[in-house]
Amino acid sequence: MTQLTVKALRHYHDVGLVVPDQVDPATGYRYYLPEQVATAAVVRRLRELDMPIPDVRAVLAATPEQRNSLIAGHLARLETQLAATGRAVESLRAILERPPATSRIQRRTAPATPVWLITATVDRDQLTSWWEAAMEELRAAAGEVGARGVPGALFAFDIFERDRGEVTVFLPVGGLVGDPAGRIRTAVLPAADLVVLTHHGRHDDADLAYSELGAYATRHEISVAAPLREYYRRFYWDTEDLAEWETELCWPVFRADA
């Protein structure tokens, strides 16, 4: 009659929601009065609706006015949870979606790359001058051998959030070995999954491009704790025309479809 299993009746007895009229001491059988069927049905229904046991107990003990208020409160909580679940579902779907073909933002996996690099902790107001000096030092060290790939840089988030952080400039060197003189080191730039936006022209408005890239990464990807990357595919050492500069801005992510 109650549509409750023996296990459920035993549990509701143990927590004091539906207490039997009698319990046979020899067999442990529980005996209920006919009027307890309605109580058991209410308990079953409220528990199906995920109402916590303390709240079910409060409903059973409440006056009709109080009962309606308790049920309305639980309904509001369910609606809030439903909305949160809906947002979570949308976010997960967005993570699995690839950028549309018309998007300026693309996904890429950068392979591990042997590089010469210079790393330092830099104040934000010194960033440009430090970057220029370090990049020129790398390019001068490469000399006639030249780079074996696209030069770039790594920027810790701290430099943008706290105005001071670690910065690295690097130059792919292929099969070259050994450390040049000075502060240049040989290392392997780790592989990374990235979302990439190509910025054209001088960097005065690069912060707007980064905002667009960051918004996309937050909405559609799972960001990881790794430095931002830049690759300078065409820069001041290639052309005197600032409008022809081409920089790939890269945000590190976890690729759900990798």
C-alpha positions, 0 to 999 in steps of 0.5 A, spaced: 500 500 500 505 504 501 509 502 495 515 502 500 520 497 500 521 493 507 528 496 507 526 503 506 520 502 511 526 500 516 530 506 514 524 511 515 523 507 522 530 508 524 530 516 522 523 517 526 519 518 520 514 512 519 514 509 526 510 502 526 505 501 531 508 495 533 514 491 532 514 483 533 520 482 538 521 475 536 521 476 528 522 483 527 516 484 523 513 491 523 506 493 524 503 499 521 496 502 522 491 504 516 492 511 517 500 511 517 499 509 510 498 516 508 504 518 512 508 513 508 506 515 502 508 523 503 515 521 506 516 517 499 514 522 495 518 528 498 524 523 498 523 522 491 523 529 490 530 529 494 527 533 500 532 532 506 530 527 511 530 533 517 526 537 512 521 531 511 520 531 518 519 538 519 513 537 514 510 532 517 510 536 524 508 542 521 501 546 521 498 546 514 501 553 513 508 552 515 508 545 511 506 549 504 512 554 506 517 548 507 515 545 501 515 552 497 522 553 500 525 546 497 522 547 490 526 554 490 532 550 492 530 545 486 529 550 481 536 554 483 539 547 482 536 546 476 538 552 473 546 551 475 545 544 472 543 547 466 549 552 466 554 546 467 551 542 461 551 548 457 559 549 459 560 542 458 557 542 451 561 548 449 568 545 451 566 539 446 565 544 441 570 546 436 571 553 434 567 555 427 570 555 421 569 563 421 572 564 428 578 568 429 580 563 434 583 556 432 586 550 436 593 548 436 597 543 439 605 546 439 610 540 440 616 540 444 621 544 441 629 545 443 630 552 444 635 557 446 632 562 452 632 567 457 628 567 463 627 573 468 622 575 473 620 582 471 616 588 473 610 590 468 613 597 467 620 594 465 617 588 460 617 592 454 625 594 455 627 587 458 623 583 452 627 587 447 634 587 450 633 579 451 630 578 444 636 582 441 641 578 445 638 571 443 638 573 435 645 576 436 647 569 439 644 565 433 648 569 429 649 566 422 646 560 424 639 563 425 633 561 428 630 554 426 623 556 427 619 562 430 621 566 436 616 567 441 615 568 449 612 566 455 608 570 460 606 568 467 599 570 469 602 574 475 605 579 471 598 581 468 595 580 475 600 582 480 605 587 475 611 582 476 612 575 474 616 571 470 617 572 462 621 568 457 623 569 450 625 563 446 628 562 439 628 555 436 635 552 435 633 545 432 639 541 432 644 546 435 647 544 442 650 547 448 649 554 452 652 560 448 655 565 453 651 570 458 644 568 460 642 564 455 640 557 456 638 551 452 632 547 454 626 544 451 620 548 450 614 543 453 608 541 448 602 545 450 595 545 447 593 552 445 587 556 443 590 561 438 588 568 436 593 572 430 594 579 432 596 584 426 600 590 427 603 593 433 601 591 440 598 597 442 591 594 442 594 587 444 590 587 450 583 587 447 585 581 443 587 577 449 581 579 452 577 576 446 582 570 447 581 569 454 573 570 454 573 564 449 578 560 453 573 561 459 567 559 455 569 554 451 575 550 454 578 548 460 584 553 462 590 550 465 596 553 470 601 555 464 604 561 461 601 565 456 605 564 449 606 569 443 609 567 437 612 572 432 611 570 425 613 577 422 616 582 427 620 588 427 626 584 424 622 582 418 619 589 416 619 596 417 612 596 416 608 595 423 602 594 420 605 587 417 607 585 424 603 578 425 603 575 432 600 569 435 597 570 441 596 563 445 592 561 451 594 554 454 588 549 455 586 542 456 584 539 450 577 535 452 578 532 445 585 530 444 
